[in-house]
């Protein structure tokens, strides 16, 4: 018992101080890392007074979590490697074995590694955050969950789509800055274009000054003019820039107002609707046509 205590005392005197220093330095570094990441989130939260600032805060929170978890893993690994020689282990074979193991793991889990690397780039480059409406490949939906390994979105049908970050290639973020729409209206060939353009200008002006709709507009609506001419009629085009994801709402309201305005001015829309008579008697004549 005395010999055992003597050996432990000798070990503590020879190596205990160094082990204690390694542990203390690791704890201090971890605390500093936690304090730094929390400070980043706090500063971002103090500035979160607008939509862009809130997006920046959310991006900062995600980035801070990634930095803290990754930094903690590095601190633990380095501390363990520094402590092993104090227990009589030669870290050279251990480092070599760890290198071979990581190489084998990299070959076996290359897709998982690719997911994590691409996930880190998505967060670091602020490609999108939770709440953004995005298009990734053929999937379009709102981001509900984002980690280093996968992105989870909910599409228009309500389905939850889970996409590994390694498969995220060309991405369209539909929630940034503004959206844009082009609305085409075809009027009949025999209708005066000046009256039709005047009607569209009136609709655009009314929508711009409407207090209920002006907050959704970034620029316009503006009448671009005659887009094309055809036997069925002339196609007129309206362009508008809207708040993100509000293009469809503005387009529906424009169509409603345009229909009312054209009807009040007696301007007919172009196009021909063909109606085929099923089971008509022989000699009844060609199918009926009606203009719309």
Secondary structure in CASP SS format (residue, H / E / C, confidence):
PFRMAT SS
TARGET T0000
AUTHOR 0000-0000-0000
METHOD secondary structure of the structure
MODEL  1
X C 1.00
X H 1.00
X H 1.00
X H 1.00
X H 1.00
X H 1.00
X H 1.00
X H 1.00
X H 1.00
X H 1.00
X H 1.00
X H 1.00
X H 1.00
X H 1.00
X H 1.00
X H 1.00
X H 1.00
X H 1.00
X H 1.00
X H 1.00
X H 1.00
X H 1.00
X H 1.00
X H 1.00
X H 1.00
X H 1.00
X H 1.00
X H 1.00
X H 1.00
X H 1.00
X H 1.00
X H 1.00
X H 1.00
X H 1.00
X H 1.00
X H 1.00
X H 1.00
X H 1.00
X H 1.00
X H 1.00
X H 1.00
X H 1.00
X H 1.00
X H 1.00
X H 1.00
X H 1.00
X C 1.00
X C 1.00
X C 1.00
X C 1.00
X H 1.00
X H 1.00
X H 1.00
X H 1.00
X H 1.00
X H 1.00
X H 1.00
X H 1.00
X H 1.00
X H 1.00
X H 1.00
X H 1.00
X H 1.00
X H 1.00
X H 1.00
X H 1.00
X H 1.00
X H 1.00
X H 1.00
X H 1.00
X H 1.00
X H 1.00
X H 1.00
X H 1.00
X H 1.00
X H 1.00
X H 1.00
X H 1.00
X H 1.00
X H 1.00
X H 1.00
X H 1.00
X H 1.00
X H 1.00
X H 1.00
X H 1.00
X H 1.00
X C 1.00
X C 1.00
X C 1.00
X H 1.00
X H 1.00
X H 1.00
X H 1.00
X H 1.00
X H 1.00
X H 1.00
X H 1.00
X H 1.00
X H 1.00
X H 1.00
X H 1.00
X H 1.00
X H 1.00
X H 1.00
X H 1.00
X H 1.00
X H 1.00
X C 1.00
X H 1.00
X H 1.00
X H 1.00
X H 1.00
X H 1.00
X H 1.00
X H 1.00
X H 1.00
X H 1.00
X H 1.00
X H 1.00
X H 1.00
X H 1.00
X H 1.00
X H 1.00
X C 1.00
X C 1.00
X C 1.00
X C 1.00
X C 1.00
X C 1.00
X C 1.00
X C 1.00
X E 1.00
X E 1.00
X E 1.00
X E 1.00
X C 1.00
X C 1.00
X E 1.00
X E 1.00
X E 1.00
X E 1.00
X E 1.00
X E 1.00
X E 1.00
X E 1.00
X C 1.00
X C 1.00
X C 1.00
X E 1.00
X E 1.00
X E 1.00
X E 1.00
X E 1.00
X E 1.00
X C 1.00
X C 1.00
X C 1.00
X C 1.00
X E 1.00
X E 1.00
X E 1.00
X E 1.00
X E 1.00
X H 1.00
X H 1.00
X H 1.00
X C 1.00
X C 1.00
X C 1.00
X E 1.00
X E 1.00
X E 1.00
X C 1.00
X C 1.00
X C 1.00
X C 1.00
X C 1.00
X E 1.00
X E 1.00
X E 1.00
X E 1.00
X E 1.00
X E 1.00
X E 1.00
X E 1.00
X E 1.00
X C 1.00
X C 1.00
X C 1.00
X C 1.00
X C 1.00
X H 1.00
X H 1.00
X H 1.00
X H 1.00
X H 1.00
X H 1.00
X H 1.00
X H 1.00
X H 1.00
X H 1.00
X H 1.00
X H 1.00
X H 1.00
X H 1.00
X H 1.00
X H 1.00
X H 1.00
X C 1.00
X C 1.00
X C 1.00
X C 1.00
X H 1.00
X H 1.00
X H 1.00
X E 1.00
X E 1.00
X E 1.00
X E 1.00
X E 1.00
X E 1.00
X E 1.00
X E 1.00
X E 1.00
X E 1.00
X E 1.00
X E 1.00
X E 1.00
X E 1.00
X C 1.00
X C 1.00
X E 1.00
X E 1.00
X E 1.00
X E 1.00
X E 1.00
X E 1.00
X E 1.00
X E 1.00
X E 1.00
X E 1.00
X C 1.00
X C 1.00
X C 1.00
X C 1.00
X H 1.00
X H 1.00
X H 1.00
X H 1.00
X H 1.00
X H 1.00
X H 1.00
X H 1.00
X H 1.00
X H 1.00
X H 1.00
X H 1.00
X H 1.00
X H 1.00
X H 1.00
X H 1.00
X H 1.00
X H 1.00
X C 1.00
X C 1.00
X C 1.00
X C 1.00
X E 1.00
X C 1.00
X C 1.00
X E 1.00
X E 1.00
X E 1.00
X E 1.00
X C 1.00
X C 1.00
X C 1.00
X C 1.00
X C 1.00
X C 1.00
X C 1.00
X C 1.00
X C 1.00
X C 1.00
X C 1.00
X C 1.00
X E 1.00
X E 1.00
X E 1.00
X E 1.00
X C 1.00
END
